[in-house]
Amino acid sequence: MTNLCHSFATMSAFRQVLLNFIKKVQRKSPPEIAARCKKIIAEINEKGEYSFNRMLAVFLGCISPRSYSNFSKQSAITETVIARLVSKTAFEIEGWKRILPVREMFEKINLKIDDFELIYEKVNHPNSHAVNPVLEKLGGKPYFNPAQRTFEVCPYRL
């Protein structure tokens, strides 16, 4: 057990957003750029140049550092992990822009990474309102403070 599920989930979600973005660029680009997008999409697999492992290693080493000596004490708040991915620090650019495979993707399709922004919004699952009544029924104190919005799938514009 590594207690790194927050980082695994964050990188999985980020890679899916990135994949959707690359597919949209592919559809709207001239043939030469579309062919590069197709190659990038093919390389987003377990052994490819833009693999999950490669991106996760940079994320854990540079953006949301974790000690490799004691994995049992690696827990973190998911919102903090996501904020590290999308926010600048006093000394560094946004975390997602420091992930080398991402920078390489943008360069290959002739996009300037600094022209783009990654944002997040705290939302809850539509059924998350049921958490507190269950806790109350079990004799526990309600601790869940739901966000004002639930998640939804929306089209985005490039």
C-alpha positions, 0 to 999 in steps of 0.5 A: 500500500502506497497511500498515493491514490490522490496522486494517481487519481489526479494524474489519471484525470489530468491525462484524460483532460490532456488526451481530450484536448489533443484529440480536439486539436487533431480535429481542428488542425491541418494534416501535418499537425493532425498527424503529430496529434495522432502519434501523440495519442498513440504514445499515451500508453503504458510504454509510450513516450507520454506514459502514465509512469513517466508523468507520475514520476515527474509529478511525485518528484517535482510537483507534489513531492513524496518521500520514498522512505516511508510510503505509509505516511504519504497521505494528502488532501486531494484538493491540495494535490490538484492545486499543486498541479494547476497553480504557480508557486513563489518560485515555479510555474504551474505544476502541469507545465513542468511535466516534461512529456506535456511540454514535449506534446505542446512543442510537437503540435506547435502550441505555446504552453504559456498560452494555455491555462489549466483550472479546477473547480471543486464539485461533488458527485450528484449522489454525495448529498447522501453521505451525511444522513448515513453518518448520522444514522450510524451515530457519527457526526456529519463531516462532509461539507458538500460543494455548491455544484455537482460535476457535469460533463460540458463541451469545451472550446479550443 
